[in-house]
Amino acid sequence: MQSLHDFTGKVLGFISRSFLDGDKNLTVETPLMELNILDSVSVFDIVDYISSEFKIRIPLEEIDPVNFQSVVRLEEMILRLASGESGK
């Protein structure tokens, strides 16, 4: 798996380009769901991006709004999945 720094930067860039017209003010703590940056459809766009870019499969049971609240929460989920743990 790529480093967490690579993951963070690439995911921030993807969200910025895809959902914020390239706005650079996005941080790892930005509340993505609360600010309506992400919705139920865009969550699946992120899942697809992570799957293709990082070769990480996100199981259906992990596709929960809690895991997509911020890039930090996404990182936590990815680290948990990489270690073989499940959040459910």
C-alpha positions as CSV (number, residue, x, y, z in Angstrom):
1,M,0.0,0.0,0.0
2,Q,1.1,3.5,-0.7
3,S,2.1,5.7,2.2
4,L,-0.6,7.5,4.3
5,H,0.8,10.8,3.1
6,D,0.3,9.8,-0.5
7,F,-3.2,8.6,0.4
8,T,-4.1,11.9,2.1
9,G,-2.8,14.2,-0.6
10,K,-4.4,12.2,-3.4
11,V,-7.8,11.9,-1.7
12,L,-7.8,15.6,-0.8
13,G,-7.0,16.4,-4.5
14,F,-9.7,14.0,-5.8
15,I,-12.4,15.5,-3.5
16,S,-11.3,19.0,-4.3
17,R,-11.3,18.4,-8.1
18,S,-14.4,16.3,-8.2
19,F,-16.7,18.1,-5.8
20,L,-15.3,21.6,-5.1
21,D,-14.2,22.8,-8.6
22,G,-10.6,22.6,-7.4
23,D,-11.0,24.7,-4.2
24,K,-7.7,24.3,-2.3
25,N,-9.2,25.2,1.2
26,L,-10.1,21.5,1.9
27,T,-8.3,20.0,4.9
28,V,-8.1,16.5,6.4
29,E,-10.5,17.8,9.1
30,T,-13.1,19.4,6.8
31,P,-16.5,17.9,7.7
32,L,-17.4,16.5,4.3
33,M,-20.9,15.2,5.1
34,E,-21.9,18.1,7.4
35,L,-21.0,20.7,4.7
36,N,-22.7,18.6,2.0
37,I,-19.5,18.3,0.1
38,L,-20.2,14.5,-0.1
39,D,-23.6,12.9,-0.4
40,S,-24.6,9.2,-0.8
41,V,-23.8,9.2,-4.5
42,S,-20.4,10.9,-4.2
43,V,-19.4,8.4,-1.4
44,F,-19.5,5.7,-4.0
45,D,-17.3,7.8,-6.3
46,I,-14.7,8.0,-3.5
47,V,-15.0,4.2,-3.0
48,D,-14.4,3.7,-6.7
49,Y,-11.5,6.1,-6.7
50,I,-9.8,4.4,-3.6
51,S,-10.3,1.0,-5.2
52,S,-8.8,2.0,-8.5
53,E,-6.0,4.3,-7.2
54,F,-4.9,2.4,-4.2
55,K,-6.1,-1.2,-5.0
56,I,-8.0,-1.3,-1.7
57,R,-11.4,-3.0,-1.6
58,I,-13.9,-1.3,0.7
59,P,-16.5,-3.8,1.8
60,L,-20.1,-2.8,1.6
61,E,-20.5,-2.9,5.4
62,E,-17.8,-0.2,5.7
63,I,-19.7,2.2,3.4
64,D,-21.2,4.1,6.3
65,P,-21.5,7.9,6.6
66,V,-19.4,7.8,9.7
67,N,-16.4,6.6,7.7
68,F,-16.7,9.4,5.2
69,Q,-17.1,12.4,7.6
70,S,-13.6,13.7,6.8
71,V,-10.4,12.6,5.2
72,V,-9.1,11.7,8.6
73,R,-12.0,9.2,9.0
74,L,-11.3,7.8,5.6
75,E,-7.6,7.3,6.6
76,E,-8.7,5.5,9.8
77,M,-11.0,3.2,7.8
78,I,-8.2,2.4,5.3
79,L,-5.7,1.7,8.0
80,R,-8.2,-0.5,9.8
81,L,-8.9,-2.4,6.6
82,A,-5.2,-2.7,5.7
83,S,-4.6,-4.3,9.1
84,G,-7.4,-6.8,8.5
85,E,-9.8,-5.4,11.1
86,S,-13.4,-4.7,10.4
87,G,-15.3,-1.8,11.9
88,K,-18.5,-3.8,12.1
